[in-house]
Amino acid sequence: MSKQLFIDCIVFAGKL
């Protein structure tokens, strides 16, 4: 799993 993809998920979750 790409680390960047993981970080993107965290940022997306933070926006919710």
C-alpha positions in Angstrom: 0.0 0.0 0.0 1.4 3.4 -0.9 2.3 5.6 2.0 1.0 8.6 0.1 -2.4 6.9 -0.4 -2.5 6.2 3.4 -1.8 9.9 4.2 -4.4 11.0 1.7 -7.0 8.8 3.5 -6.0 10.4 6.8 -6.4 13.9 5.4 -9.8 13.0 3.8 -11.0 11.6 7.1 -9.9 14.7 8.9 -12.0 16.8 6.5 -15.1 14.9 7.5 
